[in-house]
Every structure is written in C-alpha cells, then in structure tokens.
Amino acid sequence: MKKVIVLGSINMDMVMETDRLPKVGETLLGESIDYYVGGKGANQAVAAARVGANVSLIGKIGDDTFGSKVYKHLEREKVDVTAVTSEKNIFTGVASIFKLKEDNAIVVLPGANMLLSDIVDELNEKVNAQDVLLTQLEIPVETVKKGLASAKDKGAITILNPAPYNEAVIDMLPFVDIITPNETEFEGLLGYSITDPAQFEEEMLNWSLQNKTQLIVTRGGQGISYTTKNEVVTIAAEKVPVVDTTGAGDTFNGILAACLAKGMTVSEAVKLSGKGATLSVTKLGAQTGMPTLAEINAF
C-alpha cells in the first residue's frame, strides 16, 4: 500500500466554553476547558491513520509540555512522527477556541509551525512515486509550494487543502493534482463571489477545465461537489445530529488521501470521505470524532 505524507501544522487546541466573549477590560468566568491535539496537519494525519493508511507527518513542535503531549498522542494514533522535529526557544502552536452557544471564536498562535521551512531531506526520505502528499496553509506558503513541487517531481499524487485561504495558492496550481476548498475558498480561487447559487457547478467545471486541476468543493449542508472530465457530480449531505463541526473538513481531507493511497477512484474516495466527515460532526472535538473504517462501513 502506498503512503500518505502530510505536510502541515500541529497545535494544541484549548477549548473554553463560555456564554459570551468578554468585552475589552472585562473578566468573565467560563464554564469548562478541554485540551485537544489539533492543527490541520495533525488532524488530517490522524484522520488518515484511523482508516488504516500508512501515514507520515512532517511538522514542528516546540520544546515544551504541549509539544511532548502532542508527540506522544500522534504516536498512539499510529502516525509516523520521525519527521516531526522539536524546536528550542519557541512554543508549540496553540489555538484558543471560545465555544459559544451560537458559534466558535478562535485565536491561533502558530509558534513552531512558522519555522517549518527546510523540508527537502524529509520529503526525499518519505515520498515515493504514487504516494499521496496532503498539505494545507497553516505553515509558511513557500514551504507548501516547495513541498508540492518536490512531491510532484517524484511522481506522487498531490492534494492541497487551501485553508486558510491565501492568494499564493494560484502560483501552486501547476504542482497540485487535487484541490479541496470549501465554498468560500473556492470563491477565493475564482477571484469573485458567486451571486447565483444555480451557477455554482458551472463555475466549478469552467475553473477545473481552465486550470487542469481536479476540483473537490466541500459545501457543508449541501454536500460535496467534484469535477469529472465533462461534468460536476454532487453528493448530498446526510442528516445527522450535529454536535461539533470542528475538524470535519480535516476528516474529509485525511480520509480522501488515505483512499487514494489505497488505489480508489476519486468518486469512490469522495463518497467514503464524505461519510467520514458526516460522522465526525456527531462528537465534540476535531480528532475525537474522527471515525475508523469499521465505523464508516457500519454507517
């Protein structure tokens, strides 16, 4: 079986539950706090490992308590962390998530993630032809571009999850086989907003043909749309009780990469990944809700 190599961010998520955000100068008493390993890179690596993929993660942590906890957690999840390095005099990335009744508010401190730059040796060691490289944009964009170009040159399948969106994505497209934006990120790729929802799939097909890149758009409650040679296929979202949508996109991307590494077609991979993402929102926490292959098959 081919490998999944994830190049990306590693965080410790601190989820604080409170009725509302404090005003400037105000102190509030919150209700609870939970700690979860997060970061889009770590999330996607765990999602792929949970469905049985052979996964390696390339990333950085700080030489601190959070870094140690993250490293041990990823090992327990059967993620190869030999290319996760610890940096002195810098903290492990942290996301402070304020969980409100109506929505979340998040502050991210990238920390060691922003030091992820010299990855050539790690990529040369980990990536082979037909492996799958999955990456995102919570690390320096030049590192992402370098990783995509290197993997593409070695004959790997490259997947870019363009989140959080950055205009530098346009320059990366020649090295991207599959791109997986949500609706807002897709509008970023287009350079304009789609005012008529009925034209969404037409815009997808036109963009994919012009850029020669497989396009898969995650559309929340509307499901998932992906391009083929001459059409756009949409898989409707299944109805489940929603507890926490954090990490649903990462679940989708991680399982997608795992499925492609197993030799599935894009159509087969999208269907299975969509079911996995749907299951993930039924539990609290980005990684705690990520399903195993057995759970997806049962669903």
C-alpha positions in Angstrom: 0.0 0.0 0.0 1.2 3.5 -0.9 1.8 6.0 1.9 0.1 9.3 2.9 2.6 12.0 3.7 1.0 15.0 5.5 3.0 18.3 5.5 1.3 20.7 7.9 0.6 22.3 11.2 0.5 20.9 14.7 -1.3 22.6 17.5 -2.7 22.1 21.0 -6.4 23.3 21.0 -7.7 24.8 24.2 -11.5 24.8 24.0 -13.1 27.1 26.6 -16.8 27.1 27.0 -18.4 30.4 27.9 -21.8 32.2 27.4 -20.2 35.1 25.6 -16.9 36.8 24.8 -15.6 39.3 27.3 -15.5 43.0 26.4 -12.2 44.9 26.4 -11.1 45.2 30.1 -13.7 42.7 31.3 -13.0 39.3 33.0 -15.5 36.5 32.7 -15.8 33.2 34.5 -16.0 30.4 31.9 -17.8 27.0 32.3 -15.2 24.4 31.3 -12.0 23.8 29.4 -10.8 20.8 27.3 -7.5 20.2 25.6 -7.3 18.5 22.2 -4.4 17.9 19.8 -5.2 19.9 16.7 -3.7 21.8 13.8 -4.8 21.0 10.3 -1.8 18.9 9.6 -2.1 16.7 12.7 -5.9 16.4 12.3 -5.6 15.2 8.7 -2.8 12.8 9.6 -4.9 11.2 12.4 -8.0 11.0 10.1 -6.0 9.1 7.5 -4.4 6.8 10.1 -7.8 6.0 11.7 -9.0 4.4 8.4 -5.8 2.3 8.1 -3.5 4.4 6.0 0.3 4.3 6.4 0.8 7.9 7.4 3.9 10.1 8.0 3.6 13.7 9.3 6.2 16.4 8.6 5.9 19.3 11.0 7.3 21.1 14.0 6.5 21.4 17.7 8.1 23.5 20.5 10.3 22.1 23.2 7.5 22.4 25.8 4.9 20.4 27.7 2.3 20.7 24.9 4.9 19.6 22.3 5.6 16.4 24.4 1.9 15.6 24.8 1.2 16.2 21.1 4.1 13.9 20.0 3.0 11.1 22.3 -0.6 11.4 21.2 0.3 11.2 17.5 2.4 8.1 18.2 -0.6 6.5 19.9 -2.6 7.2 16.8 -0.1 5.2 14.7 1.2 8.3 12.8 4.9 8.1 11.9 6.3 11.2 13.6 10.0 10.7 12.8 9.8 13.9 10.7 8.2 15.9 13.4 11.0 17.9 15.0 11.2 19.9 18.2 12.5 23.5 18.2 14.0 25.2 21.2 13.0 28.7 22.4 9.6 28.6 20.6 6.3 27.3 21.8 4.1 24.6 20.2 1.3 26.1 18.1 -1.8 26.9 20.2 -5.4 27.5 19.2 -7.6 29.2 21.9 -11.2 28.2 21.0 -14.0 30.0 22.7 -17.0 27.8 22.4 -20.2 29.9 22.5 -23.8 28.7 22.2 -24.2 30.1 18.7 -20.7 29.6 17.3 -17.0 29.5 18.0 -14.4 32.3 18.2 -10.8 31.2 17.6 -7.3 32.8 18.2 -4.4 30.8 16.7 -0.8 31.3 17.7 1.3 29.4 15.1 4.5 29.2 17.2 6.8 26.4 15.9 4.6 25.9 12.8 6.1 29.1 11.3 9.6 27.6 11.5 8.8 24.7 9.2 10.9 25.6 6.2 13.8 23.2 5.4 11.8 20.1 4.4 13.8 18.8 1.4 15.5 16.0 3.3 12.3 14.8 5.0 10.4 14.8 1.7 13.1 12.9 -0.2 13.1 10.3 2.6 9.4 9.9 2.9 7.9 10.5 -0.6 7.9 8.0 -3.5 6.1 7.7 -6.8 2.3 7.2 -6.3 2.4 8.1 -2.7 0.0 10.9 -1.7 1.2 14.2 -0.3 -1.5 16.2 1.5 -0.9 19.8 2.7 -2.6 23.0 3.8 -1.9 26.6 4.6 -1.2 26.9 8.3 2.5 26.7 7.7 4.6 29.1 5.6 3.3 29.2 2.0 6.8 28.9 0.5 7.2 25.6 2.4 3.8 24.4 1.0 4.9 25.3 -2.6 8.3 23.7 -2.1 6.6 20.5 -0.8 4.1 20.3 -3.6 6.7 20.8 -6.3 9.1 18.3 -4.8 6.4 15.6 -4.4 5.1 16.2 -7.9 8.6 15.9 -9.3 8.8 12.5 -7.6 5.6 11.3 -9.1 3.4 11.5 -6.0 -0.3 12.5 -6.0 -0.6 16.0 -4.6 -3.6 17.3 -2.6 -3.9 20.9 -1.5 -6.5 21.9 1.1 -6.3 25.7 0.6 -7.2 26.7 4.1 -6.9 29.3 5.5 -7.1 30.8 2.0 -4.1 32.6 0.6 -3.7 34.2 -2.8 -0.4 32.3 -3.2 -2.4 29.2 -4.0 -2.7 30.4 -7.6 1.1 30.0 -8.1 1.0 26.5 -6.6 -1.6 25.1 -9.0 0.9 23.6 -11.5 2.0 21.3 -8.7 -1.4 20.3 -7.5 -3.4 17.3 -8.7 -6.4 17.8 -6.5 -7.5 20.9 -4.6 -10.2 20.8 -1.9 -11.6 24.2 -1.0 -14.9 24.9 0.8 -17.3 27.3 -0.9 -15.7 30.5 0.4 -12.2 29.3 -0.5 -13.4 28.4 -4.0 -14.6 31.9 -4.4 -11.1 33.0 -3.4 -9.7 30.8 -6.3 -12.2 32.4 -8.7 -11.4 35.9 -7.6 -15.1 36.9 -7.3 -18.3 35.9 -5.4 -20.9 33.6 -6.9 -24.1 35.5 -6.7 -26.4 32.9 -8.3 -26.1 29.5 -6.5 -27.5 27.8 -9.6 -24.3 28.7 -11.4 -22.0 27.2 -8.8 -21.4 23.9 -10.5 -20.9 25.6 -13.9 -18.3 27.8 -12.3 -16.6 24.7 -10.9 -16.4 23.0 -14.2 -15.1 26.0 -16.0 -12.4 26.6 -13.4 -11.3 23.0 -13.4 -11.0 22.9 -17.2 -9.0 26.1 -17.3 -6.6 25.0 -14.6 -6.4 21.3 -15.3 -6.7 20.5 -11.6 -9.2 18.1 -10.1 -11.6 20.2 -8.0 -13.5 19.0 -5.0 -15.6 21.5 -3.0 -16.9 20.7 0.4 -20.3 22.6 0.7 -21.5 21.9 4.3 -25.1 21.1 4.4 -25.3 20.9 0.6 -22.8 18.1 0.4 -19.7 17.7 -1.7 -19.2 18.6 -5.4 -16.4 17.3 -7.6 -15.4 17.7 -11.2 -15.0 14.9 -13.8 -13.9 15.5 -17.4 -17.2 17.0 -18.5 -19.5 17.4 -15.5 -19.8 18.2 -11.9 -21.1 15.5 -9.5 -22.7 16.5 -6.2 -23.2 14.1 -3.3 -25.9 15.3 -1.0 -25.1 15.6 2.7 -26.7 13.0 5.0 -28.7 14.2 8.0 -27.1 13.5 11.5 -27.3 15.3 14.9 -24.6 17.9 14.8 -22.5 18.3 18.0 -19.3 20.0 16.7 -18.3 20.8 13.1 -14.6 21.5 14.1 -12.4 19.2 12.1 -15.0 18.0 9.6 -13.0 19.3 6.7 -9.8 17.8 8.0 -11.5 14.5 8.4 -12.6 14.6 4.8 -9.2 15.5 3.5 -7.4 12.9 5.6 -9.7 10.1 4.5 -9.6 11.3 0.9 -5.8 11.0 0.9 -6.0 7.5 2.5 -8.5 6.3 0.0 -6.4 7.5 -3.0 -3.3 5.8 -1.4 -5.3 2.6 -1.4 -6.0 2.9 -5.1 -9.6 4.0 -5.0 -11.0 6.2 -7.8 -11.8 9.9 -6.9 -15.5 9.0 -7.0 -15.1 6.2 -4.5 -12.8 8.2 -2.3 -15.1 11.2 -2.2 -18.1 9.1 -1.2 -16.2 7.4 1.7 -14.6 10.6 2.8 -18.0 12.4 2.9 -19.4 9.7 5.1 -16.4 10.0 7.4 -16.8 13.8 7.6 -20.5 13.4 8.4 -19.8 11.0 11.2 -17.2 13.3 12.7 -19.6 16.1 13.5 -21.6 13.9 15.9 -18.9 14.2 18.6 -17.1 17.1 20.3 -13.5 17.8 19.3 -11.7 17.8 16.0 -10.0 14.4 16.4 -12.2 12.7 18.9 -15.0 12.5 16.3 -12.8 11.1 13.5 -14.2 7.6 12.6 -12.4 4.3 11.9 -13.1 2.5 8.7 -15.3 0.0 10.5 -17.4 2.8 11.9 -17.8 4.3 8.4 -18.8 1.0 6.9 -21.3 0.5 9.6 -22.7 3.9 9.0 
